[in-house]
Amino acid sequence: MWRLRASSISKETPMFIGHITQRQFCAALSPQLQRLIDEVLERIATPLPTGKHELQGDSAFFLVMEDHTQPLALRRSECHARYLDVQILLQGRERFGYSLAPFNGLDEDLLATRDVAFSAQLVEERFVDLAAGDFIVFYPGQPHRPLIAVEGEGEPVRKVVIKVDKAFFE
């Protein structure tokens, strides 16, 4: 069983932010990931229902989600061991917390059953705001805190989360 350890990613682990209309400038993303993003964008051109949609079995799939952002204090930071996340905001505004360093420890470890762990033990959390059309990539092991309100009590958002197994890139 794979376990997330403090040494599992370096303090220099990057993340990536872009806009769906400027994907031609995303050379930093692997060609495989760019193709998956393109396929998802083609499929959501016609609105899809919320829920899970297959791309390549368990290796790559995406979730169409409708949710509501919340104040920072109500959101938990998470990370994944197996899957990379590409979060594409379709409607609304969303703030993300993230860290380039791993968690100092885990508060709730569900990696074996749900590929998610939660922790409040973040190192140098940073924040970025996304608007409709923006996307952000979080690599396996990278702490991130989604669905933070940009202001006030929050707002509804519609987004797509592409999940890609890290083995897909091997």
C-alpha positions in Angstrom: 0.0 0.0 0.0 1.3 3.4 -1.0 1.6 5.8 2.0 2.0 9.6 1.8 5.1 10.6 3.7 6.5 14.0 4.4 9.4 13.1 2.0 7.1 12.0 -0.8 7.3 15.3 -2.6 10.0 17.9 -2.6 9.6 21.5 -1.4 10.0 22.5 -5.0 7.0 20.5 -6.4 5.3 22.8 -8.9 1.7 23.4 -9.8 0.3 24.8 -13.0 -2.4 27.5 -13.6 -3.8 28.3 -17.1 -6.8 29.4 -19.1 -8.7 27.1 -21.4 -8.5 29.6 -24.3 -4.7 29.7 -24.0 -3.8 26.0 -24.0 -1.4 26.4 -26.9 0.9 28.1 -24.4 0.8 25.2 -22.0 4.0 23.4 -23.1 4.8 22.7 -19.5 2.0 20.1 -19.4 2.7 16.7 -20.9 1.2 16.0 -24.3 -0.9 13.2 -22.7 -2.4 15.6 -20.2 -3.0 18.2 -22.8 -4.9 15.6 -24.9 -7.1 14.6 -21.9 -7.9 18.3 -21.2 -8.8 18.8 -24.8 -11.1 15.8 -24.8 -12.9 16.9 -21.7 -13.4 20.4 -23.1 -14.9 18.9 -26.3 -17.2 16.7 -24.3 -18.4 19.5 -22.0 -19.1 21.8 -24.9 -22.6 20.2 -24.7 -23.6 20.4 -21.0 -23.2 17.2 -19.2 -25.0 16.1 -16.0 -23.1 16.3 -12.7 -21.3 13.1 -11.7 -18.5 10.9 -13.0 -17.7 10.5 -16.7 -15.2 8.0 -18.1 -12.1 8.9 -20.2 -9.9 5.8 -19.8 -11.4 3.6 -17.1 -9.8 4.1 -13.7 -6.7 5.6 -15.4 -8.5 8.9 -16.3 -12.0 10.1 -15.7 -13.6 13.4 -14.8 -16.3 14.7 -12.5 -18.7 17.4 -13.4 -19.5 19.2 -10.1 -21.9 21.9 -8.9 -20.9 23.2 -5.5 -20.8 26.3 -3.3 -17.6 28.0 -2.1 -17.3 28.6 1.7 -15.2 30.8 4.0 -11.6 29.7 4.5 -12.2 28.4 8.0 -14.8 25.9 6.8 -12.6 24.3 4.1 -10.1 21.4 4.7 -6.8 20.9 2.9 -6.4 17.7 1.0 -4.0 15.7 -1.1 -4.1 12.6 -3.2 -1.6 9.8 -3.6 -2.7 8.2 -6.8 -4.4 10.8 -8.9 -3.4 14.2 -10.3 -6.2 16.8 -10.3 -6.9 19.2 -13.1 -9.7 21.5 -11.8 -11.4 23.6 -14.5 -13.7 26.3 -13.3 -16.7 26.6 -15.6 -18.9 29.1 -13.7 -18.3 31.3 -10.7 -15.1 32.3 -8.8 -13.1 30.0 -6.5 -10.1 30.5 -4.3 -7.6 27.7 -3.8 -5.2 27.3 -1.0 -2.1 25.2 -1.8 1.4 24.5 -0.6 4.5 23.5 -2.5 5.6 21.5 0.5 4.0 18.3 1.8 1.8 18.2 4.9 3.7 18.0 8.2 1.3 15.2 9.1 -2.2 13.8 8.3 -5.3 14.4 10.3 -7.5 12.0 8.4 -6.0 9.4 6.1 -8.3 7.9 3.5 -5.7 7.3 0.9 -6.1 3.5 0.8 -9.9 3.6 0.3 -10.7 7.0 -1.4 -7.3 8.4 -2.5 -7.6 11.4 -0.2 -6.0 12.6 3.0 -6.9 15.7 5.0 -4.7 17.9 7.1 -4.5 21.3 8.8 -0.8 20.9 9.1 0.2 23.0 6.0 3.5 24.5 5.4 3.4 28.1 3.9 -0.1 28.0 2.4 -0.6 30.3 -0.5 -3.7 31.3 -2.3 -4.8 31.9 -5.9 -8.2 33.0 -7.3 -9.7 31.4 -10.4 -12.6 32.6 -12.6 -14.6 30.9 -15.3 -12.3 29.3 -17.9 -9.2 29.1 -15.6 -7.7 25.7 -14.6 -5.2 24.5 -12.1 -3.2 21.3 -11.8 -2.3 19.7 -8.5 0.1 16.8 -8.6 -0.1 13.7 -6.4 1.0 14.5 -2.9 0.5 18.3 -3.3 -1.7 19.8 -0.6 -4.6 21.9 -1.9 -7.7 23.5 -0.4 -10.5 23.9 -2.9 -13.9 25.7 -2.8 -12.8 28.7 -0.7 -14.9 31.8 -1.1 -13.3 34.7 -2.9 -15.3 37.0 -0.8 -18.1 36.8 1.8 -20.0 33.7 2.4 -19.3 32.2 -1.0 -21.0 31.6 -4.3 -22.2 28.7 -6.5 -19.6 27.2 -8.8 -19.7 24.7 -11.6 -16.5 22.9 -12.4 -14.9 19.9 -13.9 -12.2 17.9 -12.0 -10.1 15.6 -14.2 -8.5 12.8 -12.3 -5.5 11.1 -13.9 -3.7 8.2 -12.4 0.0 8.9 -12.0 0.8 5.6 -13.7 -0.8 7.0 -16.8 2.4 9.0 -17.3 4.9 6.1 -16.9 
